Amino acid sequence: MQGAKVVNFRKGNVIYREGFPAEGVFLVCRGSIKLTTVGESGAERIASFAICGELFGLDCMFPEPVRYFSAVAREPAQAAFLSTAHFHKALHSRPELLWKVSLMINEMFHRADRDKLAISGSRVRKRIESVLIDLGQRAKHSEGAGKPAFARLSQRELAETLGVPEETVCRELRAIKSDKSAGLQTMLGDGFNRTRIA
């Protein structure tokens, strides 16, 4: 894409911080990125992940372009950065790109609504299943496009995503793995391996 700058990140590199000006978008070319926010208690919480082939940093499109999350490489990663001006120009000149971005934004809002419902009314196991199914499906889609799968998700990352203690996640994962009739393993199929838990 014209105007894009490819950037390599080491595991743990901070790409941008919450509250800073949003100056453009990123497309994940390799690896994965976690998007985090600091809650009212001061604890960091994982809000989402961006995997290979996905955009992140779309907050540059809002009227007040400020980063709503911090972005951190959760493994060695590569991303193409496109300034807001170049991104707008690309959207105007390529209708198919505008359509893809619209679909991605729609999916992000749908996922946020689903997560909000899960947090408000579900048990931890159901919330874990929801996260693993979502990541498994996204990894399968990414692999279908010839891109590497999502890297291992640590129990700590899963706990931070759900806002629960790591011990709770560990206990629920053991229960899911030991339940041979678990619907999660059936629904995910190979995706269960794609969203391996470290």
C-alpha positions as CSV (number, residue, x, y, z in Angstrom):
1,M,0.0,0.0,0.0
2,Q,1.4,3.4,-1.0
3,G,2.8,5.4,1.9
4,A,3.0,2.4,4.2
5,K,6.1,1.9,6.4
6,V,6.9,-1.6,7.6
7,V,8.1,-1.8,11.2
8,N,9.5,-4.8,13.1
9,F,8.8,-5.2,16.9
10,R,10.4,-7.4,19.5
11,K,8.2,-9.2,22.1
12,G,7.1,-6.7,24.7
13,N,7.8,-3.6,22.5
14,V,5.2,-0.9,23.2
15,I,3.9,0.3,19.8
16,Y,1.8,3.1,21.3
17,R,0.3,4.1,24.6
18,E,-3.2,4.8,25.7
19,G,-4.1,8.5,25.7
20,F,-1.4,9.5,23.2
21,P,-2.3,11.1,19.8
22,A,-3.5,8.6,17.2
23,E,-1.5,9.4,14.0
24,G,-2.3,6.3,11.9
25,V,-3.3,2.7,11.6
26,F,-1.3,-0.5,11.6
27,L,-1.8,-3.8,9.6
28,V,-0.3,-6.8,11.3
29,C,1.9,-8.6,8.8
30,R,3.4,-11.2,11.2
31,G,2.9,-12.1,14.8
32,S,0.2,-10.7,17.1
33,I,-0.4,-7.5,19.1
34,K,-2.3,-7.1,22.4
35,L,-4.4,-4.0,23.0
36,T,-4.5,-3.1,26.7
37,T,-6.2,-0.5,28.9
38,V,-5.8,0.5,32.5
39,G,-9.0,0.1,34.6
40,E,-10.3,2.3,37.4
41,S,-8.4,0.1,39.9
42,G,-5.2,0.9,38.1
43,A,-4.7,-2.7,36.9
44,E,-3.9,-3.3,33.2
45,R,-6.5,-5.4,31.3
46,I,-6.2,-6.9,27.8
47,A,-9.0,-5.5,25.7
48,S,-8.3,-7.4,22.5
49,F,-5.8,-8.9,20.2
50,A,-4.8,-8.1,16.6
51,I,-3.5,-11.0,14.6
52,C,-1.9,-11.4,11.2
53,G,-4.0,-9.7,8.5
54,E,-5.9,-7.5,10.9
55,L,-5.9,-3.7,11.4
56,F,-5.4,-2.0,14.8
57,G,-5.2,1.7,15.7
58,L,-8.4,2.7,14.0
59,D,-9.0,5.3,16.7
60,C,-7.2,7.7,14.4
61,M,-10.5,7.8,12.4
62,F,-12.4,9.4,15.3
63,P,-13.1,13.1,15.6
64,E,-10.7,13.4,18.5
65,P,-7.8,11.1,17.4
66,V,-6.4,9.7,20.6
67,R,-5.4,6.2,21.5
68,Y,-8.0,4.4,23.5
69,F,-5.7,1.4,24.2
70,S,-2.0,0.7,24.5
71,A,-0.6,-1.6,21.8
72,V,2.2,-4.1,22.7
73,A,3.8,-6.8,20.6
74,R,3.0,-10.1,22.4
75,E,5.7,-11.9,20.3
76,P,8.1,-10.8,17.6
77,A,5.9,-9.0,15.1
78,Q,5.8,-6.9,12.0
79,A,3.3,-4.3,11.1
80,A,2.7,-1.8,8.2
81,F,2.1,1.7,9.5
82,L,-0.1,4.0,7.4
83,S,-0.5,7.7,8.5
84,T,-4.1,8.9,8.9
85,A,-3.7,11.1,5.8
86,H,-2.4,8.1,3.7
87,F,-5.1,5.9,5.1
88,H,-7.9,8.3,4.2
89,K,-6.5,8.7,0.7
90,A,-6.4,4.9,0.3
91,L,-10.0,4.6,1.5
92,H,-11.1,7.2,-1.0
93,S,-9.3,5.6,-3.9
94,R,-10.0,2.0,-3.2
95,P,-13.7,1.2,-2.5
96,E,-12.8,-2.5,-1.8
97,L,-10.5,-1.4,1.1
98,L,-13.3,0.9,2.5
99,W,-15.6,-2.1,2.4
100,K,-13.1,-4.4,4.2
101,V,-12.4,-1.7,6.9
102,S,-16.2,-1.3,7.4
103,L,-16.6,-5.0,7.9
104,M,-13.6,-5.1,10.4
105,I,-15.1,-2.2,12.4
106,N,-18.5,-3.9,12.4
107,E,-16.9,-7.1,13.7
108,M,-15.0,-5.2,16.4
109,F,-18.2,-3.6,17.7
110,H,-20.0,-7.0,17.5
111,R,-17.2,-8.6,19.5
112,A,-17.2,-5.8,22.0
113,D,-21.0,-6.2,22.5
114,R,-20.6,-10.0,22.8
115,D,-17.8,-9.5,25.4
116,K,-19.9,-7.1,27.4
117,L,-22.8,-9.5,27.5
118,A,-20.4,-12.4,28.5
119,I,-18.8,-10.3,31.2
120,S,-22.2,-9.2,32.6
121,G,-24.0,-12.5,32.7
122,S,-21.8,-15.5,32.1
123,R,-19.7,-17.8,34.2
124,V,-16.0,-17.7,33.8
125,R,-15.9,-21.0,31.8
126,K,-18.4,-19.6,29.2
127,R,-16.3,-16.5,28.9
128,I,-13.1,-18.6,28.4
129,E,-14.9,-20.6,25.7
130,S,-16.1,-17.4,24.0
131,V,-12.5,-16.0,23.8
132,L,-11.0,-19.3,22.7
133,I,-13.6,-19.8,20.0
134,D,-13.2,-16.3,18.7
135,L,-9.4,-16.6,18.5
136,G,-9.6,-20.1,17.0
137,Q,-11.9,-18.8,14.2
138,R,-9.7,-15.8,13.6
139,A,-6.6,-18.0,13.5
140,K,-8.3,-20.4,11.1
141,H,-9.2,-17.5,8.8
142,S,-5.7,-16.2,9.0
143,E,-4.2,-19.6,8.2
144,G,-6.6,-19.9,5.2
145,A,-5.0,-16.7,3.8
146,G,-1.6,-18.3,4.0
147,K,-0.6,-16.5,7.2
148,P,0.8,-18.0,10.4
149,A,-1.5,-18.9,13.2
150,F,-2.0,-17.0,16.4
151,A,0.8,-17.7,18.9
152,R,0.2,-19.4,22.3
153,L,-2.1,-17.5,24.6
154,S,-0.7,-17.5,28.2
155,Q,-3.0,-18.2,31.1
156,R,-2.0,-14.7,32.4
157,E,-3.1,-13.1,29.2
158,L,-6.4,-14.9,29.3
159,A,-7.0,-13.9,32.9
160,E,-6.2,-10.3,32.0
161,T,-8.6,-10.4,29.1
162,L,-11.4,-11.7,31.3
163,G,-10.5,-9.7,34.4
164,V,-10.3,-12.7,36.7
165,P,-7.5,-14.3,38.7
166,E,-5.1,-16.6,36.8
167,E,-5.8,-19.4,39.3
168,T,-9.5,-19.3,38.2
169,V,-8.5,-19.6,34.5
170,C,-6.1,-22.5,35.3
171,R,-8.9,-24.4,37.1
172,E,-11.5,-23.8,34.4
173,L,-9.0,-24.8,31.6
174,R,-8.3,-28.1,33.4
175,A,-12.0,-28.7,33.6
176,I,-12.5,-28.0,29.9
177,K,-9.6,-30.2,28.9
178,S,-10.7,-33.1,31.1
179,D,-14.3,-32.9,29.8
180,K,-14.1,-35.2,26.7
181,S,-17.6,-34.3,25.8
182,A,-16.9,-30.5,26.0
183,G,-18.7,-28.6,23.3
184,L,-15.7,-26.3,23.1
185,Q,-13.4,-28.9,21.7
186,T,-16.0,-30.1,19.3
187,M,-16.8,-26.6,18.0
188,L,-13.1,-25.6,17.7
189,G,-11.9,-28.8,16.2
190,D,-8.3,-28.0,15.0
191,G,-8.9,-24.5,16.3
192,F,-8.6,-25.8,19.8
193,N,-4.9,-26.4,19.0
194,R,-4.6,-23.0,17.2
195,T,-5.5,-21.2,20.4
196,R,-3.2,-23.3,22.5
197,I,-2.8,-22.2,26.1
198,A,0.7,-21.9,27.4
